[in-house]
Amino acid sequence: MTQPRLCHESSPSEANDTEKVNDLRIVLVGKNGSENDQVEKFIHGREAFECEAPSGFSKQLSERNITVINTLLLQTDLSHQQIKQRVRECLSKSAPGPHVIILVLQYKDFSENDKQRVKYVLNLFSYQAIKHTIVVTTDDEPRGYKLTFMIWNNAIRDLIKECGERHCQFDTRNPEWYFQMLRSTENMLKEEHEEFLICNMYEDDGTSVDEDPESSDQIWGRKTHQSTKTASDGGVATSGKSKLNIVLCGNNPTLKNSVSKMFRGVTSKPREEMNKVCQKREGTIHGRQISVIELPALTRLSEEEVMYMRAPEKKVRHEVEEKLRVRDNEIKELQQKIKALESVKLNLVLCGNEGLKSFTSNLILNQSEKGSVLGSECVRRDVELHGRLISLVELPVLTRLSEEEVMRQTHRCVSVCHPGVHVFIIIIPDAPLNNEDKAEMEKIQRVFSSRINKHVMILIKQNPEHQTEKLNEETQSVIESFGGRHHFIDLNTQVSVLMEKLEQVVEENSGVCFSTETLFEAQMEKLLKFEEMKRRIRSLETLFQPQGNDLKI
């Protein structure tokens, strides 16, 4: 009988074990010691590195410090306890976890039972182990039609399929298989976001279902040709019944052990022992896989043990925390960038007298008089001013439009200012308002409602020869009706001063805009008031309508 050997770890730079940043940790799992040794020697030998790599091949992986853990976990003379011990040794030597598991197999010595043993061993590493596995065959695929060859052929082919078609044919004379293996590893690490395999080895009481490699299909879900799917915990469950995961909590370990055995249909006497680690045990009841985890009494653990009970290694925990910290910083940076971009743009809408809008537009945009385009349509123009993007929209005179066109243009002027209008600029002359100006002010107030007031700045166009800060009563009334903000402008007005005034309005509103939703709410509010008035009128008409008997004398 071949003596089962311990896991053997080798590295081309074993003296430099402190440098683990660029490690590539490989676990060789096989049945034949000499075949495993050949693969290991080739990986660490000079043959692969002295030849020219194929074009387009990434050297990132080949430049890593490769550590190989060589173990014969598939030998049939190993007991279940020995297999588990070897797996623990592999995890210790590949801490914090292997990047890739290479199955070293031979077509002529691989049966269906061997395939089940492979699944059993991989399952001991992790339910996710199959995603990190590559099959390397060291002999040629048998040709012929003998039944035994067909069985061997199908067993390995099925396994390769379950490994995502990651397969290499070992050849000592041609290093192409080595580069193919590295390419598969590179693709696999990209799919898994450069993560190594996190393995959780739990203590077991010798009664769980995974004691028998032949029954490992109960975990992998391929027995009796049932289809498989990935379970929520990363394991694999049968399509018939989903896996049932139970966590037992409490202070009494004996009671928890008894309940665990009851769930799994085990009748042996419960153990009286105190554990400080999670105990995971599995079984199958009524065709459903069941996993029972006994949580230790939390009051008997330190705070650190409670918080990090599931972390397999301190290094893993540190790496996870570091990644979370980096991700949080990236999110904060993105949020700041979004906020900065949103704060850079200033959306302005010009309303009021047509000639005065033209004057103000050209003042802000620093254009000549002929640059302004007037008409019955909203006009939007963009300009960068003092490092800030300005979107300026001129609203046509509403009193010259039909009701339908008024609704269309007001909605359009707000919708083109994404995410909304920061400031409505209403321009009036420093003189008594004429009837058209008064009607325009009333129209703006009626269409946009009082919700517009906190976004309005009244600009008063003055004659440079007759400047005064004293306002006539009519102008003062208009200013108050729109929230009370005003500013005088003339031909000598500095745009920077005007922009400061507009910025103050934005700050007062904490950057909140007058959006299309705000406009819709204002119009709905008007509609509801109108319907309420109609209802009250109908009610009054009914109340005062003369009855037939009252008409008789």
Buried (B, 14 or more C-beta within 10 A) or exposed (E): EEEBEEBBBBBEEEEEEEEEEEBBBBBBBBBBBEBBBBBBBBBBBEBBEEEEBEEEBEEEBBEBBBBBBBBBBBBEEBEBEEBBBBBBBBBEBBBBBBBBBBBBBBBEEBBEEBBBBBBBBBBBBBBBBBBBBBBBBBBEEEEEEEEEBEEBBEBBBEBBEBBBEBBBBBEEEEBBBBBBBBBBBBEBBEEBEEBBBBBEBBEBBEBBBBBEBEBBBBBBBBBEEBEBEEBEEEBBBBEEBEBEBEEBEEEEBEEBBBBBBEBBEBEEEBEEEEBEBBBBBBBBEEEBBBBBBBBBBEEEBEEEEEEEBEBBBEEBBEBEEEEEEEEEEEEEEEEEEEEEEEEEBBBBBBBBBBEBBBBBBBBBBEBEEEEBEBEEBBBBBEEEBEEEEBBBBBBBBBBEBEEEBBBBBBBBBBBBBEBBBBBBBBBBBBBEBEEEBBBBBBBBBEBBBEEBBBBBBBBBBBEEEEEEEEBEEBBEEBBEBBBEBBBBBBEEBEBEEBBEBBBBBBEEBEEBBBBBEBBEEBBEEEEEEEEEEEEEEEEEEEEEEEEEEEEEE
